Amino acid sequence: MPSNKRHTVRIIGGKWKRRKLVVTNAKGLRPTLDRVREALFNWLNLDISGARVLDLYAGTGALGFEALSRDAATATFVDSAPRVVAELEKSAAALQVSPTIVCCDATIWLKRQTDSWGIVFLDPPFESTLHLQTLDLLANRLEGPALVYLERPRKAELEHPNYEVEKKGFAGEVSFTLLRLRNPRL
């Protein structure tokens, strides 16, 4: 018998600390663990306030909403699943915030963008190689010393000519890395 219990993930810091976001029951959706988000936002501490944030493959939106909770200037959420996007819109309404929320394939959407972001959260479907294609697309669309957070399977190594590793951590089978764009356009 399926459970009717709604799963949630909580915001861990900032003005919405302890507020909960609903986790939609969607194939492949894996919310970023609290301890991983805590480490990430400790790394981003001085960079988050006033930043323009992009949350690709947004899922619950926990990373983007966490950034807004900690005074990011703007956030754009991109996810291809209509049910997931509908839940992102409900979460934004509950938090009384108006981020840009887009229902589209992230790589298709990125190819059409001219905007730039200071921080990008990149958490594509876990066993895919979409992170490589997305990192390529982002490298041509970021300005300044942009930071990219990448979550992927622990066994997947990463070397990319456009990025250098700032910080790296592991939680179970998850590898999480903060990358900085090399040779940014200023």
C-alpha positions as CSV (number, residue, x, y, z in Angstrom):
1,M,0.0,0.0,0.0
2,P,1.6,3.3,-1.0
3,S,2.1,5.9,1.7
4,N,0.3,9.2,1.5
5,K,2.9,10.8,3.7
6,R,4.5,13.9,2.1
7,H,8.2,13.9,2.2
8,T,10.0,17.2,2.9
9,V,13.4,18.7,3.0
10,R,14.1,21.6,5.3
11,I,16.0,24.8,4.7
12,I,18.9,24.8,7.1
13,G,19.9,28.5,7.3
14,G,19.0,32.1,6.7
15,K,15.6,33.8,7.0
16,W,13.7,30.6,6.2
17,K,15.6,28.4,8.5
18,R,13.6,25.3,9.4
19,R,10.9,25.9,6.7
20,K,10.1,22.8,4.8
21,L,9.9,22.2,1.1
22,V,7.8,19.3,-0.3
23,V,9.7,16.6,-2.2
24,T,7.7,15.5,-5.2
25,N,7.6,11.8,-5.8
26,A,9.4,11.9,-9.2
27,K,11.7,9.3,-10.7
28,G,15.3,10.1,-10.0
29,L,14.6,13.0,-7.6
30,R,17.2,12.9,-4.8
31,P,17.2,15.9,-2.6
32,T,20.7,17.1,-1.5
33,L,21.4,15.8,2.0
34,D,21.2,18.4,4.9
35,R,24.9,17.8,5.8
36,V,26.0,18.3,2.2
37,R,24.0,21.6,1.9
38,E,25.5,22.7,5.2
39,A,29.0,22.1,3.9
40,L,28.2,23.8,0.6
41,F,26.8,26.9,2.2
42,N,29.7,27.1,4.6
43,W,32.0,27.1,1.6
44,L,29.8,29.8,-0.1
45,N,29.4,31.9,3.0
46,L,30.9,35.2,1.7
47,D,29.9,34.7,-1.9
48,I,26.1,34.1,-1.5
49,S,24.8,37.5,-0.5
50,G,23.8,39.5,-3.5
51,A,24.7,36.7,-5.9
52,R,22.7,35.8,-9.1
53,V,22.0,32.1,-8.7
54,L,21.1,29.4,-11.2
55,D,19.6,26.1,-10.0
56,L,19.8,23.6,-12.9
57,Y,18.0,20.3,-12.7
58,A,16.4,22.0,-9.7
59,G,14.3,19.1,-8.3
60,T,13.1,20.3,-4.8
61,G,14.8,23.6,-5.3
62,A,16.5,23.2,-2.0
63,L,19.8,24.7,-3.2
64,G,18.2,27.7,-4.8
65,F,15.8,28.4,-2.0
66,E,18.6,28.0,0.5
67,A,20.6,30.6,-1.4
68,L,17.6,33.0,-1.4
69,S,17.1,32.4,2.3
70,R,20.7,33.6,2.7
71,D,20.2,36.8,0.7
72,A,21.1,35.8,-2.9
73,A,19.8,38.6,-5.1
74,T,18.0,36.4,-7.6
75,A,17.5,32.7,-8.4
76,T,16.5,30.9,-11.6
77,F,15.2,27.3,-11.3
78,V,15.2,25.0,-14.3
79,D,13.7,21.5,-14.4
80,S,12.2,19.5,-17.2
81,A,9.5,17.7,-15.2
82,P,6.1,19.6,-15.1
83,R,5.2,18.1,-11.7
84,V,8.5,19.1,-10.2
85,V,8.1,22.7,-11.6
86,A,4.5,22.9,-10.2
87,E,5.9,22.0,-6.7
88,L,8.7,24.6,-7.1
89,E,6.0,27.2,-7.8
90,K,4.1,26.1,-4.7
91,S,7.3,26.4,-2.6
92,A,8.0,29.9,-4.0
93,A,4.4,31.0,-3.2
94,A,4.6,29.5,0.4
95,L,7.9,31.4,0.9
96,Q,6.4,34.6,-0.6
97,V,9.3,34.9,-3.1
98,S,9.2,35.3,-6.9
99,P,12.2,33.5,-8.5
100,T,12.2,32.7,-12.2
101,I,11.0,29.1,-12.6
102,V,11.4,27.4,-16.0
103,C,10.1,24.1,-17.3
104,C,12.6,23.0,-19.9
105,D,15.5,20.7,-20.6
106,A,18.4,22.4,-18.9
107,T,20.8,22.0,-21.8
108,I,18.3,23.3,-24.4
109,W,17.5,26.2,-22.1
110,L,21.2,27.1,-21.5
111,K,21.9,27.2,-25.3
112,R,19.4,30.1,-25.6
113,Q,20.7,32.1,-22.6
114,T,22.6,35.4,-22.6
115,D,22.4,36.0,-18.9
116,S,25.2,35.4,-16.5
117,W,25.3,34.0,-12.9
118,G,27.7,34.2,-10.0
119,I,26.7,30.8,-8.6
120,V,25.3,27.7,-10.4
121,F,24.0,24.6,-8.7
122,L,24.3,21.6,-11.0
123,D,22.7,18.4,-9.8
124,P,21.7,16.4,-13.0
125,P,20.2,12.9,-13.0
126,F,22.7,10.9,-11.0
127,E,23.9,8.2,-13.4
128,S,23.9,10.5,-16.4
129,T,26.8,12.3,-18.0
130,L,24.8,15.5,-18.4
131,H,27.2,17.3,-16.1
132,L,29.9,17.3,-18.7
133,Q,27.7,18.8,-21.4
134,T,26.2,21.3,-19.0
135,L,29.7,22.4,-17.7
136,D,30.7,23.0,-21.4
137,L,27.6,25.2,-22.0
138,L,28.1,27.1,-18.7
139,A,31.7,27.9,-19.4
140,N,30.7,30.1,-22.3
141,R,27.9,31.8,-20.4
142,L,29.5,32.8,-17.1
143,E,31.3,36.0,-16.3
144,G,33.6,36.8,-13.5
145,P,35.0,34.2,-11.1
146,A,31.8,32.2,-11.1
147,L,31.4,29.2,-8.9
148,V,29.7,26.0,-9.9
149,Y,28.5,23.4,-7.4
150,L,28.4,19.9,-8.9
151,E,26.9,16.8,-7.3
152,R,27.5,13.4,-8.9
153,P,28.2,9.7,-8.1
154,R,31.3,9.3,-5.9
155,K,32.9,6.9,-8.5
156,A,32.7,9.5,-11.3
157,E,35.9,11.4,-11.6
158,L,36.0,15.0,-12.9
159,E,38.6,16.9,-14.8
160,H,37.4,19.7,-17.0
161,P,39.7,22.2,-18.7
162,N,37.4,25.2,-17.9
163,Y,37.2,24.6,-14.2
164,E,39.4,24.2,-11.2
165,V,38.3,22.4,-8.0
166,E,37.9,24.8,-5.0
167,K,36.5,22.3,-2.5
168,K,35.4,18.7,-2.6
169,G,33.6,16.4,-0.2
170,F,31.9,13.0,-0.1
171,A,28.7,11.7,1.6
172,G,28.1,8.0,1.1
173,E,28.0,7.4,-2.6
174,V,27.7,11.2,-3.4
175,S,30.6,13.4,-4.5
176,F,30.1,17.1,-4.2
177,T,32.5,19.6,-5.6
178,L,32.7,23.4,-5.8
179,L,34.3,24.5,-9.0
180,R,35.7,27.9,-10.1
181,L,35.7,28.9,-13.7
182,R,39.2,29.2,-15.1
183,N,40.1,32.4,-17.1
184,P,36.7,34.1,-16.6
185,R,35.5,36.8,-18.9
186,L,35.4,40.0,-16.9
